[in-house]
Amino acid sequence: MKHSIIAALILVLACGFLPSCEKDDSSFSDYDFSKYTLRSQQGDDDFITLPDTIFMALVWDGKQVTVTGEAGDSVTVTATDADLVISSTTQRYLELMVSGTCDNGSLLVYSARPWGLVLNGLDLTNEDGPAINNQCGSALYVTVADSTENTLTDGIEYADAPVNAQGAAIDQKGAFFSEGQVFFRGTGTLNVNGNYKNAIASDDYIIVEEQGPTMNIYSEGSNGIKVNDGMQILGGVLDIFVTSDGGRGIRNEARMTISGGETTITTTGDCSIEVVDGIADTTSCAGIKCDSLFTMTAGTLNITSTGDGGKGINCSENVEFSGGHLVIRTLGDNEVAKPKGVKSDTDIIVSGGSFDVKVSKSWACDNGSDSDYIGDMLTIIGEPNIIKFEKKWVSLSYE
């Protein structure tokens, strides 16, 4: 099938291997990449789909959106000005290619099965809600098309949420929100501006694949990226900038794994203080806040926190660093909370790579020990080259 309106080379997921789209509660660490293949386009202006794929192209132009493709009875499209709602009950793989420019529009998708989104030069702003909202409880495969730049922006305040078929208000948690898992792939650029709460949010997990995009994420709300069930960075380039008090670059309620890519996180806010029943609850900024195990085996991670009490990595379980390049700088004061470079409630284990953490106040590394000796604050395996080993600066290299 030819769609001459498409003039970009993209990667298309081979959908014959996709699982059924019931709510998938499996751990992101169980994802088997060997089950999936990527298929690239052939030809100049021809988009080649797989036999079991329903392809639709959505093009925003100012205050309207044009939809082309063969939807059939299993896919319904409802447009209110530039706000588009797509509901899919098909058992085939649905792929939406989106492009164009709009300063007040949105895309809301309900799908019975996993589906794909190809960002092919889209600049979409929603003044009173998410720019893109995925209400499928299973996987969404986002391809950022090669050589394209895409920008998603939400509003400073959100309108009342739409209701689903059961009459319940749907979640709206960021400029890009997904109920299910999200896989980011492709080599283009994705800019996400979060003005309300989160820039990117998933109620499941997020994986940035090895051939991942460049993602520039800016948040004036709570978090740059918010995930409930884990996050894995295999590749790509992530640049996350958060300005709010108590904001986090990545807020992860489960396991965090970095095994590739280039990730840079900057937080500039001070502590957020909320008084409940006369008791002050203080939340510090953090580059990464993780409620489970943090592991890093490869790639680069640079975190800078300039606000009072800011943390680089703040983890409820072990921080295990065995490879890659880690640089953390916390430059803020300690008037309200103590800034830390790497904080773990259990242990910090370093066994490889390049590990460089420096603070202006307090401890570079803190595993909760009552000791005043930095050597009790982390576990070192092997014999690294020790460049600095002080309270405020720990720099180790196995290279």
Secondary structure as UniProt FT lines:
FT   TURN            4..5
FT   STRAND          11..13
FT   HELIX           15..17
FT   HELIX           28..30
FT   HELIX           33..35
FT   STRAND          38..40
FT   TURN            51..52
FT   STRAND          53..61
FT   TURN            62..63
FT   STRAND          64..69
FT   TURN            73..74
FT   STRAND          75..80
FT   TURN            81..82
FT   STRAND          83..88
FT   STRAND          93..102
FT   STRAND          106..111
FT   STRAND          115..125
FT   TURN            127..128
FT   STRAND          132..134
FT   STRAND          140..144
FT   TURN            146..147
FT   STRAND          149..153
FT   TURN            165..166
FT   STRAND          174..178
FT   STRAND          182..185
FT   STRAND          189..194
FT   STRAND          198..202
FT   STRAND          206..208
FT   TURN            210..211
FT   STRAND          214..219
FT   STRAND          223..227
FT   STRAND          231..233
FT   STRAND          237..242
FT   TURN            245..246
FT   STRAND          248..252
FT   STRAND          256..267
FT   STRAND          272..276
FT   TURN            277..278
FT   STRAND          279..283
FT   STRAND          286..290
FT   STRAND          294..305
FT   TURN            308..309
FT   STRAND          311..315
FT   STRAND          319..321
FT   STRAND          325..330
FT   STRAND          340..344
FT   STRAND          348..350
FT   STRAND          354..359
FT   STRAND          363..366
FT   HELIX           374..376
FT   STRAND          379..380
FT   STRAND          385..389
FT   STRAND          393..397
//
